[in-house]
Amino acid sequence: MFGSRADISAATGLRIREAAEQLGLRLNAAARELRRSRTAVIGCRGGAEHLVLTDDSGGDPDKENAAVAELLDRRVDGIIYATMSLRLVRVPSGLHRTAAVAPNCLPEDDSPTAAIPHDRAGTRLLLLPESPHG
């Protein structure tokens, strides 16, 4: 029989975590949620029967990599990788493993597809009367 978590020494726990890291293993998100009895996820109902999960990394590359890995663990159909302001970004490596689009930012490696707003033209269209030429 397995004992409780307290039965595992700190040294053994450290060796297990180091081995898992070397092998590139990650704790399954669903298993972690069961253990904690909470998901730490807020969903937003999107279109076409999709649930939208959001994450804010605060621009921290380590948090971005972890967030993308978490989304991939959840087997998402795609990722929208957006920034608060238009800028050049190095996208997390895991982003290349799924369908992705990068609105409002310029990926350094031209992947994923970028969607850049054209603020001046959009504002002009909103503020100026329609042209008689269509």
N, CA, C and O atoms as a GROMACS GRO file, in nm:
protein
  536
    1MET      N    1   0.084  -0.119   0.000
    1MET     CA    2   0.000   0.000   0.000
    1MET      C    3   0.088   0.125   0.000
    1MET      O    4   0.193   0.129   0.064
    2PHE      N    5   0.044   0.223  -0.071
    2PHE     CA    6   0.115   0.350  -0.072
    2PHE      C    7   0.075   0.430   0.050
    2PHE      O    8  -0.040   0.429   0.093
    3GLY      N    9   0.173   0.500   0.106
    3GLY     CA   10   0.145   0.585   0.221
    3GLY      C   11   0.103   0.723   0.175
    3GLY      O   12   0.078   0.746   0.057
    4SER      N   13   0.096   0.813   0.268
    4SER     CA   14   0.058   0.950   0.235
    4SER      C   15   0.177   1.023   0.177
    4SER      O   16   0.290   0.973   0.177
    5ARG      N   17   0.152   1.141   0.128
    5ARG     CA   18   0.257   1.225   0.071
    5ARG      C   19   0.365   1.253   0.175
    5ARG      O   20   0.482   1.268   0.140
    6ALA      N   21   0.327   1.260   0.303
    6ALA     CA   22   0.422   1.287   0.410
    6ALA      C   23   0.522   1.173   0.426
    6ALA      O   24   0.630   1.195   0.482
    7ASP      N   25   0.490   1.051   0.377
    7ASP     CA   26   0.579   0.936   0.388
    7ASP      C   27   0.697   0.945   0.292
    7ASP      O   28   0.793   0.870   0.309
    8ILE      N   29   0.692   1.033   0.194
    8ILE     CA   30   0.801   1.048   0.098
    8ILE      C   31   0.896   1.154   0.152
    8ILE      O   32   0.855   1.265   0.183
    9SER      N   33   1.025   1.118   0.163
    9SER     CA   34   1.122   1.214   0.217
    9SER      C   35   1.139   1.330   0.121
    9SER      O   36   1.110   1.319   0.002
   10ALA      N   37   1.186   1.440   0.173
   10ALA     CA   38   1.209   1.559   0.090
   10ALA      C   39   1.312   1.528  -0.018
   10ALA      O   40   1.299   1.575  -0.132
   11ALA      N   41   1.415   1.450   0.016
   11ALA     CA   42   1.520   1.416  -0.082
   11ALA      C   43   1.462   1.331  -0.195
   11ALA      O   44   1.496   1.352  -0.312
   12THR      N   45   1.376   1.235  -0.161
   12THR     CA   46   1.314   1.151  -0.263
   12THR      C   47   1.223   1.233  -0.353
   12THR      O   48   1.223   1.216  -0.475
   13GLY      N   49   1.145   1.323  -0.293
   13GLY     CA   50   1.058   1.411  -0.371
   13GLY      C   51   1.137   1.497  -0.468
   13GLY      O   52   1.096   1.518  -0.582
   14LEU      N   53   1.251   1.548  -0.422
   14LEU     CA   54   1.337   1.630  -0.508
   14LEU      C   55   1.392   1.547  -0.623
   14LEU      O   56   1.393   1.595  -0.737
   15ARG      N   57   1.437   1.424  -0.597
   15ARG     CA   58   1.488   1.338  -0.704
   15ARG      C   59   1.379   1.307  -0.806
   15ARG      O   60   1.406   1.304  -0.927
   16ILE      N   61   1.256   1.285  -0.760
   16ILE     CA   62   1.145   1.257  -0.850
   16ILE      C   63   1.118   1.378  -0.939
   16ILE      O   64   1.101   1.364  -1.060
   17ARG      N   65   1.114   1.498  -0.879
   17ARG     CA   66   1.088   1.620  -0.957
   17ARG      C   67   1.199   1.645  -1.059
   17ARG      O   68   1.171   1.683  -1.172
   18GLU      N   69   1.326   1.622  -1.019
   18GLU     CA   70   1.439   1.642  -1.111
   18GLU      C   71   1.433   1.544  -1.228
   18GLU      O   72   1.456   1.581  -1.343
   19ALA      N   73   1.401   1.416  -1.198
   19ALA     CA   74   1.390   1.316  -1.304
   19ALA      C   75   1.277   1.351  -1.400
   19ALA      O   76   1.293   1.338  -1.521
   20ALA      N   77   1.164   1.394  -1.346
   20ALA     CA   78   1.050   1.432  -1.431
   20ALA      C   79   1.087   1.550  -1.520
   20ALA      O   80   1.050   1.554  -1.637
   21GLU      N   81   1.160   1.647  -1.464
   21GLU     CA   82   1.200   1.764  -1.543
   21GLU      C   83   1.296   1.724  -1.654
   21GLU      O   84   1.283   1.772  -1.767
   22GLN      N   85   1.392   1.636  -1.624
   22GLN     CA   86   1.487   1.591  -1.726
   22GLN      C   87   1.417   1.516  -1.839
   22GLN      O   88   1.459   1.524  -1.954
   23LEU      N   89   1.311   1.444  -1.805
   23LEU     CA   90   1.236   1.370  -1.905
   23LEU      C   91   1.132   1.455  -1.977
   23LEU      O   92   1.067   1.410  -2.071
   24GLY      N   93   1.118   1.581  -1.931
   24GLY     CA   94   1.020   1.670  -1.993
   24GLY      C   95   0.877   1.636  -1.955
   24GLY      O   96   0.783   1.670  -2.027
   25LEU      N   97   0.859   1.570  -1.840
   25LEU     CA   98   0.724   1.534  -1.796
   25LEU      C   99   0.661   1.649  -1.720
   25LEU      O  100   0.729   1.724  -1.650
   26ARG      N  101   0.530   1.662  -1.735
   26ARG     CA  102   0.455   1.765  -1.664
   26ARG      C  103   0.338   1.700  -1.594
   26ARG      O  104   0.283   1.601  -1.642
   27LEU      N  105   0.300   1.756  -1.480
   27LEU     CA  106   0.184   1.707  -1.407
   27LEU      C  107   0.060   1.730  -1.492
   27LEU      O  108   0.040   1.840  -1.544
   28ASN      N  109  -0.022   1.630  -1.507
   28ASN     CA  110  -0.145   1.641  -1.584
   28ASN      C  111  -0.237   1.743  -1.516
   28ASN      O  112  -0.262   1.736  -1.396
   29ALA      N  113  -0.288   1.838  -1.595
   29ALA     CA  114  -0.372   1.945  -1.540
   29ALA      C  115  -0.497   1.888  -1.474
   29ALA      O  116  -0.537   1.937  -1.368
   30ALA      N  117  -0.559   1.788  -1.534
   30ALA     CA  118  -0.681   1.729  -1.476
   30ALA      C  119  -0.650   1.663  -1.342
   30ALA      O  120  -0.730   1.672  -1.249
   31ALA      N  121  -0.535   1.596  -1.332
   31ALA     CA  122  -0.498   1.531  -1.205
   31ALA      C  123  -0.474   1.637  -1.097
   31ALA      O  124  -0.516   1.620  -0.983
   32ARG      N  125  -0.407   1.745  -1.134
   32ARG     CA  126  -0.382   1.853  -1.038
   32ARG      C  127  -0.514   1.913  -0.990
   32ARG      O  128  -0.530   1.944  -0.872
   33GLU      N  129  -0.608   1.931  -1.083
   33GLU     CA  130  -0.738   1.987  -1.046
   33GLU      C  131  -0.812   1.895  -0.950
   33GLU      O  132  -0.877   1.943  -0.856
   34LEU      N  133  -0.804   1.765  -0.972
   34LEU     CA  134  -0.869   1.671  -0.880
   34LEU      C  135  -0.808   1.680  -0.741
   34LEU      O  136  -0.880   1.680  -0.641
   35ARG      N  137  -0.675   1.688  -0.735
   35ARG     CA  138  -0.607   1.696  -0.607
   35ARG      C  139  -0.644   1.824  -0.531
   35ARG      O  140  -0.664   1.821  -0.410
   36ARG      N  141  -0.653   1.935  -0.603
   36ARG     CA  142  -0.683   2.064  -0.540
   36ARG      C  143  -0.831   2.089  -0.520
   36ARG      O  144  -0.869   2.179  -0.445
   37SER      N  145  -0.916   2.013  -0.587
   37SER     CA  146  -1.061   2.034  -0.585
   37SER      C  147  -1.101   2.169  -0.644
   37SER      O  148  -1.206   2.224  -0.610
   38ARG      N  149  -1.017   2.222  -0.731
   38ARG     CA  150  -1.049   2.345  -0.803
   38ARG      C  151  -0.964   2.352  -0.928
   38ARG      O  152  -0.858   2.289  -0.935
   39THR      N  153  -1.011   2.428  -1.027
   39THR     CA  154  -0.942   2.431  -1.156
   39THR      C  155  -0.854   2.554  -1.178
   39THR      O  156  -0.763   2.550  -1.260
   40ALA      N  157  -0.880   2.662  -1.107
   40ALA     CA  158  -0.810   2.789  -1.129
   40ALA      C  159  -0.830   2.836  -1.273
   40ALA      O  160  -0.742   2.900  -1.331
   41VAL      N  161  -0.945   2.805  -1.331
   41VAL     CA  162  -0.978   2.844  -1.468
   41VAL      C  163  -1.110   2.920  -1.467
   41VAL      O  164  -1.206   2.879  -1.401
   42ILE      N  165  -1.113   3.029  -1.540
   42ILE     CA  166  -1.238   3.101  -1.563
   42ILE      C  167  -1.266   3.090  -1.712
   42ILE      O  168  -1.183   3.128  -1.794
   43GLY      N  169  -1.380   3.039  -1.745
   43GLY     CA  170  -1.414   3.019  -1.886
   43GLY      C  171  -1.510   3.125  -1.935
   43GLY      O  172  -1.586   3.184  -1.858
   44CYS      N  173  -1.505   3.149  -2.064
   44CYS     CA  174  -1.595   3.243  -2.129
   44CYS      C  175  -1.652   3.171  -2.250
   44CYS      O  176  -1.577   3.121  -2.334
   45ARG      N  177  -1.781   3.165  -2.261
   45ARG     CA  178  -1.844   3.095  -2.373
   45ARG      C  179  -1.817   3.170  -2.502
   45ARG      O  180  -1.855   3.286  -2.517
   46GLY      N  181  -1.751   3.106  -2.594
   46GLY     CA  182  -1.719   3.167  -2.722
   46GLY      C  183  -1.814   3.120  -2.829
   46GLY      O  184  -1.917   3.060  -2.800
   47GLY      N  185  -1.779   3.147  -2.952
   47GLY     CA  186  -1.864   3.105  -3.063
   47GLY      C  187  -1.837   2.962  -3.104
   47GLY      O  188  -1.739   2.902  -3.060
   48ALA      N  189  -1.921   2.908  -3.187
   48ALA     CA  190  -1.907   2.775  -3.246
   48ALA      C  191  -1.881   2.667  -3.141
   48ALA      O  192  -1.797   2.580  -3.160
   49GLU      N  193  -1.954   2.675  -3.031
   49GLU     CA  194  -1.948   2.574  -2.925
   49GLU      C  195  -1.810   2.558  -2.862
   49GLU      O  196  -1.772   2.448  -2.822
   50HIS      N  197  -1.734   2.666  -2.854
   50HIS     CA  198  -1.602   2.662  -2.792
   50HIS      C  199  -1.604   2.736  -2.659
   50HIS      O  200  -1.671   2.838  -2.644
   51LEU      N  201  -1.530   2.683  -2.563
   51LEU     CA  202  -1.506   2.749  -2.436
   51LEU      C  203  -1.374   2.824  -2.450
   51LEU      O  204  -1.278   2.770  -2.503
   52VAL      N  205  -1.369   2.947  -2.404
   52VAL     CA  206  -1.248   3.028  -2.415
   52VAL      C  207  -1.181   3.034  -2.278
   52VAL      O  208  -1.244   3.076  -2.181
   53LEU      N  209  -1.056   2.992  -2.270
   53LEU     CA  210  -0.978   3.001  -2.147
   53LEU      C  211  -0.880   3.116  -2.165
   53LEU      O  212  -0.820   3.130  -2.271
   54THR      N  213  -0.863   3.198  -2.062
   54THR     CA  214  -0.768   3.309  -2.073
   54THR      C  215  -0.661   3.299  -1.967
   54THR      O  216  -0.680   3.238  -1.862
   55ASP      N  217  -0.546   3.360  -1.996
   55ASP     CA  218  -0.434   3.361  -1.904
   55ASP      C  219  -0.360   3.493  -1.923
   55ASP      O  220  -0.346   3.542  -2.035
   56ASP      N  221  -0.314   3.551  -1.813
   56ASP     CA  222  -0.236   3.675  -1.819
   56ASP      C  223  -0.099   3.647  -1.761
   56ASP      O  224  -0.086   3.620  -1.641
   57SER      N  225   0.004   3.655  -1.844
   57SER     CA  226   0.140   3.624  -1.800
   57SER      C  227   0.213   3.747  -1.749
   57SER      O  228   0.320   3.735  -1.690
   58GLY      N  229   0.157   3.864  -1.772
   58GLY     CA  230   0.226   3.986  -1.732
   58GLY      C  231   0.354   4.008  -1.813
   58GLY      O  232   0.441   4.084  -1.771
   59GLY      N  233   0.366   3.942  -1.928
   59GLY     CA  234   0.485   3.958  -2.012
   59GLY      C  235   0.603   3.874  -1.967
   59GLY      O  236   0.712   3.886  -2.025
   60ASP      N  237   0.586   3.789  -1.866
   60ASP     CA  238   0.694   3.705  -1.815
   60ASP      C  239   0.709   3.583  -1.906
   60ASP      O  240   0.617   3.502  -1.913
   61PRO      N  241   0.824   3.566  -1.975
   61PRO     CA  242   0.842   3.454  -2.068
   61PRO      C  243   0.822   3.318  -2.002
   61PRO      O  244   0.767   3.227  -2.064
   62ASP      N  245   0.867   3.301  -1.878
   62ASP     CA  246   0.849   3.172  -1.809
   62ASP      C  247   0.701   3.142  -1.788
   62ASP      O  248   0.657   3.029  -1.806
   63LYS      N  249   0.625   3.245  -1.750
   63LYS     CA  250   0.481   3.227  -1.731
   63LYS      C  251   0.412   3.200  -1.864
   63LYS      O  252   0.318   3.121  -1.871
   64GLU      N  253   0.459   3.264  -1.971
   64GLU     CA  254   0.400   3.241  -2.104
   64GLU      C  255   0.424   3.097  -2.148
   64GLU      O  256   0.332   3.031  -2.198
   65ASN      N  257   0.547   3.048  -2.130
   65ASN     CA  258   0.577   2.910  -2.166
   65ASN      C  259   0.492   2.813  -2.085
   65ASN      O  260   0.439   2.716  -2.139
   66ALA      N  261   0.479   2.840  -1.955
   66ALA     CA  262   0.398   2.753  -1.869
   66ALA      C  263   0.250   2.757  -1.910
   66ALA      O  264   0.183   2.654  -1.909
   67ALA      N  265   0.201   2.876  -1.945
   67ALA     CA  266   0.060   2.890  -1.985
   67ALA      C  267   0.032   2.815  -2.114
   67ALA      O  268  -0.070   2.748  -2.126
   68VAL      N  269   0.123   2.826  -2.212
   68VAL     CA  270   0.104   2.754  -2.338
   68VAL      C  271   0.110   2.603  -2.313
   68VAL      O  272   0.029   2.528  -2.368
   69ALA      N  273   0.205   2.559  -2.230
   69ALA     CA  274   0.213   2.416  -2.197
   69ALA      C  275   0.085   2.368  -2.130
   69ALA      O  276   0.037   2.258  -2.158
   70GLU      N  277   0.031   2.449  -2.040
   70GLU     CA  278  -0.095   2.414  -1.972
   70GLU      C  279  -0.209   2.401  -2.072
   70GLU      O  280  -0.288   2.307  -2.066
   71LEU      N  281  -0.218   2.496  -2.165
   71LEU     CA  282  -0.323   2.489  -2.265
   71LEU      C  283  -0.307   2.366  -2.354
   71LEU      O  284  -0.406   2.302  -2.390
   72LEU      N  285  -0.184   2.334  -2.390
   72LEU     CA  286  -0.159   2.215  -2.470
   72LEU      C  287  -0.195   2.088  -2.392
   72LEU      O  288  -0.246   1.992  -2.449
   73ASP      N  289  -0.168   2.089  -2.259
   73ASP     CA  290  -0.207   1.976  -2.174
   73ASP      C  291  -0.358   1.956  -2.177
   73ASP      O  292  -0.407   1.844  -2.166
   74ARG      N  293  -0.431   2.065  -2.190
   74ARG     CA  294  -0.578   2.059  -2.194
   74ARG      C  295  -0.629   2.025  -2.334
   74ARG      O  296  -0.750   2.019  -2.356
   75ARG      N  297  -0.536   2.002  -2.427
   75ARG     CA  298  -0.568   1.960  -2.564
   75ARG      C  299  -0.659   2.061  -2.635
   75ARG      O  300  -0.760   2.024  -2.695
   76VAL      N  301  -0.622   2.190  -2.626
   76VAL     CA  302  -0.700   2.294  -2.691
   76VAL      C  303  -0.692   2.279  -2.843
   76VAL      O  304  -0.597   2.222  -2.895
   77ASP      N  305  -0.794   2.329  -2.911
   77ASP     CA  306  -0.797   2.324  -3.058
   77ASP      C  307  -0.708   2.431  -3.120
   77ASP      O  308  -0.669   2.418  -3.236
   78GLY      N  309  -0.675   2.533  -3.046
   78GLY     CA  310  -0.592   2.641  -3.097
   78GLY      C  311  -0.564   2.742  -2.988
   78GLY      O  312  -0.627   2.738  -2.881
   79ILE      N  313  -0.472   2.832  -3.013
   79ILE     CA  314  -0.434   2.936  -2.916
   79ILE      C  315  -0.429   3.071  -2.986
   79ILE      O  316  -0.372   3.085  -3.094
   80ILE      N  317  -0.490   3.170  -2.922
   80ILE     CA  318  -0.477   3.310  -2.965
   80ILE      C  319  -0.375   3.372  -2.871
   80ILE      O  320  -0.400   3.387  -2.752
   81TYR      N  321  -0.260   3.409  -2.924
   81TYR     CA  322  -0.150   3.465  -2.846
   81TYR      C  323  -0.148   3.616  -2.870
   81TYR      O  324  -0.092   3.662  -2.970
   82ALA      N  325  -0.208   3.691  -2.780
   82ALA     CA  326  -0.223   3.836  -2.799
   82ALA      C  327  -0.140   3.913  -2.697
   82ALA      O  328  -0.110   3.864  -2.589
   83THR      N  329  -0.104   4.035  -2.734
   83THR     CA  330  -0.033   4.126  -2.644
   83THR      C  331  -0.116   4.251  -2.622
   83THR      O  332  -0.209   4.280  -2.698
   84MET      N  333  -0.082   4.324  -2.518
   84MET     CA  334  -0.157   4.446  -2.486
   84MET      C  335  -0.120   4.562  -2.578
   84MET      O  336  -0.199   4.654  -2.598
   85SER      N  337   0.001   4.558  -2.634
   85SER     CA  338   0.041   4.664  -2.726
   85SER      C  339   0.119   4.600  -2.841
   85SER      O  340   0.183   4.496  -2.824
   86LEU      N  341   0.114   4.663  -2.955
   86LEU     CA  342   0.181   4.611  -3.073
   86LEU      C  343   0.332   4.611  -3.049
   86LEU      O  344   0.391   4.716  -3.023
   87ARG      N  345   0.392   4.492  -3.058
   87ARG     CA  346   0.536   4.481  -3.035
   87ARG      C  347   0.589   4.352  -3.095
   87ARG      O  348   0.514   4.261  -3.127
   88LEU      N  349   0.722   4.346  -3.110
   88LEU     CA  350   0.790   4.226  -3.156
   88LEU      C  351   0.796   4.129  -3.039
   88LEU      O  352   0.835   4.168  -2.928
   89VAL      N  353   0.760   4.002  -3.061
   89VAL     CA  354   0.759   3.903  -2.952
   89VAL      C  355   0.828   3.774  -2.994
   89VAL      O  356   0.828   3.737  -3.111
   90ARG      N  357   0.885   3.706  -2.898
   90ARG     CA  358   0.934   3.570  -2.916
   90ARG      C  359   0.825   3.481  -2.857
   90ARG      O  360   0.806   3.478  -2.735
   91VAL      N  361   0.755   3.409  -2.942
   91VAL     CA  362   0.642   3.328  -2.895
   91VAL      C  363   0.694   3.203  -2.825
   91VAL      O  364   0.800   3.151  -2.861
   92PRO      N  365   0.620   3.154  -2.725
   92PRO     CA  366   0.660   3.031  -2.657
   92PRO      C  367   0.672   2.916  -2.757
   92PRO      O  368   0.592   2.906  -2.850
   93SER      N  369   0.772   2.830  -2.738
   93SER     CA  370   0.799   2.722  -2.833
   93SER      C  371   0.680   2.628  -2.852
   93SER      O  372   0.658   2.579  -2.962
   94GLY      N  373   0.604   2.604  -2.747
   94GLY     CA  374   0.490   2.513  -2.758
   94GLY      C  375   0.381   2.564  -2.850
   94GLY      O  376   0.296   2.486  -2.895
   95LEU      N  377   0.381   2.692  -2.878
   95LEU     CA  378   0.277   2.751  -2.962
   95LEU      C  379   0.279   2.693  -3.103
   95LEU      O  380   0.178   2.695  -3.173
   96HIS      N  381   0.394   2.641  -3.144
   96HIS     CA  382   0.407   2.583  -3.277
   96HIS      C  383   0.345   2.444  -3.288
   96HIS      O  384   0.341   2.385  -3.396
   97ARG      N  385   0.297   2.390  -3.174
   97ARG     CA  386   0.240   2.255  -3.174
   97ARG      C  387   0.090   2.254  -3.195
   97ARG      O  388   0.029   2.147  -3.190
   98THR      N  389   0.028   2.369  -3.218
   98THR     CA  390  -0.116   2.375  -3.238
   98THR      C  391  -0.149   2.489  -3.334
   98THR      O  392  -0.062   2.568  -3.369
   99ALA      N  393  -0.274   2.496  -3.376
   99ALA     CA  394  -0.318   2.609  -3.458
   99ALA      C  395  -0.308   2.735  -3.371
   99ALA      O  396  -0.352   2.736  -3.256
  100ALA      N  397  -0.250   2.840  -3.426
  100ALA     CA  398  -0.230   2.962  -3.347
  100ALA      C  399  -0.236   3.086  -3.435
  100ALA      O  400  -0.204   3.082  -3.554
  101VAL      N  401  -0.277   3.195  -3.374
  101VAL     CA  402  -0.276   3.326  -3.439
  101VAL      C  403  -0.228   3.427  -3.335
  101VAL      O  404  -0.254   3.412  -3.216
  102ALA      N  405  -0.157   3.529  -3.381
  102ALA     CA  406  -0.100   3.630  -3.292
  102ALA      C  407  -0.154   3.768  -3.325
  102ALA      O  408  -0.091   3.841  -3.402
  103PRO      N  409  -0.270   3.805  -3.269
  103PRO     CA  410  -0.321   3.940  -3.295
  103PRO      C  411  -0.245   4.044  -3.214
  103PRO      O  412  -0.207   4.019  -3.100
  104ASN      N  413  -0.223   4.159  -3.273
  104ASN     CA  414  -0.163   4.274  -3.208
  104ASN      C  415  -0.018   4.253  -3.166
  104ASN      O  416   0.030   4.320  -3.075
  105CYS      N  417   0.054   4.160  -3.232
  105CYS     CA  418   0.197   4.146  -3.206
  105CYS      C  419   0.266   4.089  -3.329
  105CYS      O  420   0.201   4.033  -3.418
  106LEU      N  421   0.396   4.104  -3.334
  106LEU     CA  422   0.476   4.059  -3.447
  106LEU      C  423   0.570   3.948  -3.400
  106LEU      O  424   0.673   3.978  -3.340
  107PRO      N  425   0.538   3.822  -3.427
  107PRO     CA  426   0.628   3.714  -3.388
  107PRO      C  427   0.762   3.726  -3.458
  107PRO      O  428   0.767   3.753  -3.578
  108GLU      N  429   0.872   3.706  -3.384
  108GLU     CA  430   1.006   3.717  -3.440
  108GLU      C  431   1.030   3.620  -3.555
  108GLU      O  432   1.104   3.651  -3.648
  109ASP      N  433   0.968   3.503  -3.549
  109ASP     CA  434   0.995   3.400  -3.649
  109ASP      C  435   0.884   3.384  -3.752
  109ASP      O  436   0.876   3.281  -3.819
  110ASP      N  437   0.798   3.484  -3.766
  110ASP     CA  438   0.687   3.482  -3.862
  110ASP      C  439   0.591   3.366  -3.840
  110ASP      O  440   0.519   3.327  -3.932
  111SER      N  441   0.588   3.313  -3.721
  111SER     CA  442   0.496   3.205  -3.689
  111SER      C  443   0.452   3.227  -3.546
  111SER      O  444   0.539   3.248  -3.462
  112PRO      N  445   0.332   3.223  -3.514
  112PRO     CA  446   0.214   3.195  -3.595
  112PRO      C  447   0.174   3.316  -3.680
  112PRO      O  448   0.243   3.418  -3.682
  113THR      N  449   0.063   3.301  -3.750
  113THR     CA  450   0.010   3.409  -3.834
  113THR      C  451  -0.021   3.530  -3.748
  113THR      O  452  -0.087   3.519  -3.645
  114ALA      N  453   0.028   3.646  -3.789
  114ALA     CA  454   0.002   3.770  -3.716
  114ALA      C  455  -0.120   3.840  -3.774
  114ALA      O  456  -0.145   3.833  -3.894
  115ALA      N  457  -0.195   3.906  -3.688
  115ALA     CA  458  -0.311   3.986  -3.730
  115ALA      C  459  -0.290   4.125  -3.670
  115ALA      O  460  -0.318   4.148  -3.552
  116ILE      N  461  -0.241   4.217  -3.752
  116ILE     CA  462  -0.202   4.350  -3.705
  116ILE      C  463  -0.313   4.451  -3.735
  116ILE      O  464  -0.360   4.460  -3.848
  117PRO      N  465  -0.354   4.526  -3.633
  117PRO     CA  466  -0.458   4.626  -3.657
  117PRO      C  467  -0.403   4.746  -3.735
  117PRO      O  468  -0.284   4.778  -3.727
  118HIS      N  469  -0.489   4.809  -3.808
  118HIS     CA  470  -0.452   4.930  -3.880
  118HIS      C  471  -0.535   5.043  -3.819
  118HIS      O  472  -0.638   5.083  -3.874
  119ASP      N  473  -0.489   5.093  -3.705
  119ASP     CA  474  -0.567   5.188  -3.626
  119ASP      C  475  -0.604   5.315  -3.700
  119ASP      O  476  -0.718   5.361  -3.690
  120ARG      N  477  -0.509   5.372  -3.774
  120ARG     CA  478  -0.539   5.499  -3.844
  120ARG      C  479  -0.647   5.481  -3.949
  120ARG      O  480  -0.740   5.561  -3.958
  121ALA      N  481  -0.634   5.376  -4.029
  121ALA     CA  482  -0.734   5.354  -4.135
  121ALA      C  483  -0.870   5.322  -4.073
  121ALA      O  484  -0.973   5.369  -4.122
  122GLY      N  485  -0.872   5.244  -3.966
  122GLY     CA  486  -0.998   5.211  -3.901
  122GLY      C  487  -1.065   5.334  -3.843
  122GLY      O  488  -1.186   5.351  -3.857
  123THR      N  489  -0.988   5.420  -3.779
  123THR     CA  490  -1.043   5.544  -3.722
  123THR      C  491  -1.095   5.634  -3.833
  123THR      O  492  -1.202   5.693  -3.819
  124ARG      N  493  -1.021   5.645  -3.942
  124ARG     CA  494  -1.063   5.728  -4.054
  124ARG      C  495  -1.197   5.678  -4.110
  124ARG      O  496  -1.285   5.759  -4.141
  125LEU      N  497  -1.212   5.547  -4.123
  125LEU     CA  498  -1.337   5.491  -4.174
  125LEU      C  499  -1.454   5.522  -4.082
  125LEU      O  500  -1.566   5.546  -4.128
  126LEU      N  501  -1.428   5.523  -3.952
  126LEU     CA  502  -1.535   5.552  -3.855
  126LEU      C  503  -1.574   5.698  -3.852
  126LEU      O  504  -1.692   5.730  -3.834
  127LEU      N  505  -1.477   5.786  -3.870
  127LEU     CA  506  -1.501   5.929  -3.850
  127LEU      C  507  -1.537   6.007  -3.976
  127LEU      O  508  -1.608   6.107  -3.968
  128LEU      N  509  -1.490   5.963  -4.091
  128LEU     CA  510  -1.515   6.037  -4.212
  128LEU      C  511  -1.643   5.991  -4.278
  128LEU      O  512  -1.676   5.872  -4.275
  129PRO      N  513  -1.716   6.084  -4.339
  129PRO     CA  514  -1.837   6.042  -4.411
  129PRO      C  515  -1.800   5.953  -4.529
  129PRO      O  516  -1.688   5.958  -4.580
  130GLU      N  517  -1.894   5.872  -4.569
  130GLU     CA  518  -1.871   5.780  -4.680
  130GLU      C  519  -1.835   5.857  -4.807
  130GLU      O  520  -1.893   5.961  -4.838
  131SER      N  521  -1.738   5.803  -4.878
  131SER     CA  522  -1.694   5.863  -5.003
  131SER      C  523  -1.800   5.841  -5.111
  131SER      O  524  -1.861   5.734  -5.115
  132PRO      N  525  -1.824   5.941  -5.198
  132PRO     CA  526  -1.922   5.921  -5.306
  132PRO      C  527  -1.874   5.818  -5.408
  132PRO      O  528  -1.951   5.772  -5.492
  133HIS      N  529  -1.744   5.782  -5.401
  133HIS     CA  530  -1.690   5.686  -5.497
  133HIS      C  531  -1.694   5.542  -5.445
  133HIS      O  532  -1.638   5.453  -5.508
  134GLY      N  533  -1.760   5.519  -5.332
  134GLY     CA  534  -1.778   5.384  -5.283
  134GLY      C  535  -1.674   5.346  -5.188
  134GLY      O  536  -1.676   5.233  -5.138
   0.00000   0.00000   0.00000
